[in-house]
Amino acid sequence: MRLTALSLKQPYANWVASGRKTIETRTWSTNYRGDILVCASLSGKGEPKGVALCIVELYDIRLMTKADEAAACIDLYPRAHTWLIRNLRVLKNPFPIKGRLGLYKVEVKRTLLKT
């Protein structure tokens, strides 16, 4: 199965997987809407690293406002876009994955996607 993936540094990846973070922020936008495999990158503070953690649905993108700070778990910054996410599905068994910058495609066995 081919999925669109996004790598996040820790602890942000864990915060998305726990439902604490419902807005991801980026300085860029995309026309893509749909499911995203959220992966913990090899950098950042916290574990695990280098694994896929969950699937979320990206349903809208807009410019960030001060009101978005709590849901984004980050202060407003210049050129920030809010990536609004919902429909969190945590993977029962996180699996290793090689991260990349931006949105990228990964081939994943369906058996690894049990939520």
C-alpha atoms as a printed R data frame, in Angstrom:
    type eleno elety resid chain resno      x      y      z
1   ATOM     1    CA   MET     A     1  0.000  0.000  0.000
2   ATOM     2    CA   ARG     A     2  1.373  3.408 -0.961
3   ATOM     3    CA   LEU     A     3  0.956  6.214  1.609
4   ATOM     4    CA   THR     A     4  1.888  9.865  1.856
5   ATOM     5    CA   ALA     A     5  4.192 10.412  4.834
6   ATOM     6    CA   LEU     A     6  5.524 13.328  6.853
7   ATOM     7    CA   SER     A     7  8.435 13.231  9.302
8   ATOM     8    CA   LEU     A     8  8.260 15.257 12.516
9   ATOM     9    CA   LYS     A     9 10.951 15.786 15.118
10  ATOM    10    CA   GLN     A    10 10.361 14.566 18.623
11  ATOM    11    CA   PRO     A    11  8.543 15.438 20.810
12  ATOM    12    CA   TYR     A    12  6.129 16.754 18.141
13  ATOM    13    CA   ALA     A    13  5.601 13.315 16.577
14  ATOM    14    CA   ASN     A    14  4.601 11.866 19.952
15  ATOM    15    CA   TRP     A    15  2.286 14.812 20.598
16  ATOM    16    CA   VAL     A    16  0.460 14.192 17.306
17  ATOM    17    CA   ALA     A    17  0.233 10.450 18.072
18  ATOM    18    CA   SER     A    18 -1.204 11.169 21.537
19  ATOM    19    CA   GLY     A    19 -3.831 13.614 20.222
20  ATOM    20    CA   ARG     A    20 -2.277 16.528 22.126
21  ATOM    21    CA   LYS     A    21 -1.181 18.276 18.902
22  ATOM    22    CA   THR     A    22 -4.021 18.733 16.392
23  ATOM    23    CA   ILE     A    23 -2.288 21.324 14.223
24  ATOM    24    CA   GLU     A    24  1.040 20.780 12.492
25  ATOM    25    CA   THR     A    25  2.833 23.905 11.262
26  ATOM    26    CA   ARG     A    26  5.039 24.422  8.239
27  ATOM    27    CA   THR     A    27  6.373 27.448  6.352
28  ATOM    28    CA   TRP     A    28  4.943 25.932  3.180
29  ATOM    29    CA   SER     A    29  1.574 24.747  1.997
30  ATOM    30    CA   THR     A    30  0.376 21.881 -0.168
31  ATOM    31    CA   ASN     A    31 -2.716 21.068 -2.189
32  ATOM    32    CA   TYR     A    32 -2.654 17.529 -0.777
33  ATOM    33    CA   ARG     A    33 -5.566 16.532  1.461
34  ATOM    34    CA   GLY     A    34 -6.053 13.082  2.913
35  ATOM    35    CA   ASP     A    35 -4.285 10.534  5.068
36  ATOM    36    CA   ILE     A    36 -0.713 11.109  6.208
37  ATOM    37    CA   LEU     A    37  1.561  8.570  7.862
38  ATOM    38    CA   VAL     A    38  3.251 10.475 10.696
39  ATOM    39    CA   CYS     A    39  6.840  9.389 11.263
40  ATOM    40    CA   ALA     A    40  9.243 10.319 14.051
41  ATOM    41    CA   SER     A    41 12.460 11.609 12.498
42  ATOM    42    CA   LEU     A    42 15.912 10.696 13.773
43  ATOM    43    CA   SER     A    43 16.396 14.175 15.251
44  ATOM    44    CA   GLY     A    44 14.811 15.952 18.163
45  ATOM    45    CA   LYS     A    45 14.462 15.209 21.851
46  ATOM    46    CA   GLY     A    46 12.668 12.061 22.892
47  ATOM    47    CA   GLU     A    47 11.979  8.530 21.741
48  ATOM    48    CA   PRO     A    48 11.073  6.711 19.615
49  ATOM    49    CA   LYS     A    49 12.982  7.883 16.563
50  ATOM    50    CA   GLY     A    50 12.973  6.624 12.987
51  ATOM    51    CA   VAL     A    51  9.540  4.969 13.188
52  ATOM    52    CA   ALA     A    52  6.006  5.418 11.854
53  ATOM    53    CA   LEU     A    53  3.654  6.228 14.744
54  ATOM    54    CA   CYS     A    54  0.183  6.999 13.427
55  ATOM    55    CA   ILE     A    55 -2.035  8.028 10.554
56  ATOM    56    CA   VAL     A    56 -3.927 11.328 10.535
57  ATOM    57    CA   GLU     A    57 -6.144 13.055  8.017
58  ATOM    58    CA   LEU     A    58 -4.945 16.435  6.711
59  ATOM    59    CA   TYR     A    59 -8.201 18.254  5.973
60  ATOM    60    CA   ASP     A    60 -7.268 21.934  5.638
61  ATOM    61    CA   ILE     A    61 -4.364 24.374  5.549
62  ATOM    62    CA   ARG     A    62 -4.469 28.095  6.338
63  ATOM    63    CA   LEU     A    63 -2.204 30.785  7.730
64  ATOM    64    CA   MET     A    64 -1.488 30.412 11.438
65  ATOM    65    CA   THR     A    65 -2.994 32.814 13.972
66  ATOM    66    CA   LYS     A    66 -2.239 33.428 17.637
67  ATOM    67    CA   ALA     A    67 -5.362 31.389 18.481
68  ATOM    68    CA   ASP     A    68 -3.719 28.277 16.945
69  ATOM    69    CA   GLU     A    69 -0.763 28.204 19.348
70  ATOM    70    CA   ALA     A    70 -2.219 25.784 21.922
71  ATOM    71    CA   ALA     A    71 -3.367 23.193 19.363
72  ATOM    72    CA   ALA     A    72 -0.063 23.534 17.475
73  ATOM    73    CA   CYS     A    73  2.039 23.295 20.666
74  ATOM    74    CA   ILE     A    74  4.212 26.119 19.319
75  ATOM    75    CA   ASP     A    75  4.244 29.913 19.280
76  ATOM    76    CA   LEU     A    76  3.178 31.815 16.181
77  ATOM    77    CA   TYR     A    77  6.099 32.415 13.808
78  ATOM    78    CA   PRO     A    78  6.519 34.227 10.453
79  ATOM    79    CA   ARG     A    79  5.029 32.518  7.362
80  ATOM    80    CA   ALA     A    80  3.546 29.680  9.456
81  ATOM    81    CA   HIS     A    81  0.793 27.628  7.872
82  ATOM    82    CA   THR     A    82 -1.495 25.519 10.056
83  ATOM    83    CA   TRP     A    83 -2.041 22.006  8.819
84  ATOM    84    CA   LEU     A    84 -5.335 20.977 10.409
85  ATOM    85    CA   ILE     A    85 -5.408 17.276 11.231
86  ATOM    86    CA   ARG     A    86 -8.069 14.904 12.553
87  ATOM    87    CA   ASN     A    87 -9.058 11.230 12.530
88  ATOM    88    CA   LEU     A    88 -6.033 10.023 14.517
89  ATOM    89    CA   ARG     A    89 -5.251  6.327 14.169
90  ATOM    90    CA   VAL     A    90 -2.350  5.185 16.336
91  ATOM    91    CA   LEU     A    91 -0.382  2.212 15.019
92  ATOM    92    CA   LYS     A    92 -0.368 -0.744 17.434
93  ATOM    93    CA   ASN     A    93  3.186 -1.602 16.424
94  ATOM    94    CA   PRO     A    94  5.289  1.357 15.264
95  ATOM    95    CA   PHE     A    95  7.679  0.220 12.549
96  ATOM    96    CA   PRO     A    96 11.027  1.554 11.285
97  ATOM    97    CA   ILE     A    97 10.895  3.980  8.409
98  ATOM    98    CA   LYS     A    98 13.430  6.217  6.710
99  ATOM    99    CA   GLY     A    99 12.269  9.821  6.934
100 ATOM   100    CA   ARG     A   100 12.673 12.599  4.396
101 ATOM   101    CA   LEU     A   101 11.930 16.276  4.076
102 ATOM   102    CA   GLY     A   102  8.513 17.397  2.866
103 ATOM   103    CA   LEU     A   103  5.675 15.069  1.987
104 ATOM   104    CA   TYR     A   104  6.900 11.800  0.524
105 ATOM   105    CA   LYS     A   105  5.483  8.481 -0.626
106 ATOM   106    CA   VAL     A   106  6.226  5.195  1.133
107 ATOM   107    CA   GLU     A   107  5.278  1.634  0.341
108 ATOM   108    CA   VAL     A   108  3.907 -0.090  3.457
109 ATOM   109    CA   LYS     A   109  2.552 -3.601  3.983
110 ATOM   110    CA   ARG     A   110 -1.084 -3.482  5.097
111 ATOM   111    CA   THR     A   111 -0.269 -5.783  8.013
112 ATOM   112    CA   LEU     A   112  1.908 -3.012  9.531
113 ATOM   113    CA   LEU     A   113 -0.986 -0.538  9.545
114 ATOM   114    CA   LYS     A   114 -3.071 -2.131 12.295
115 ATOM   115    CA   THR     A   115 -4.540  0.590 14.476
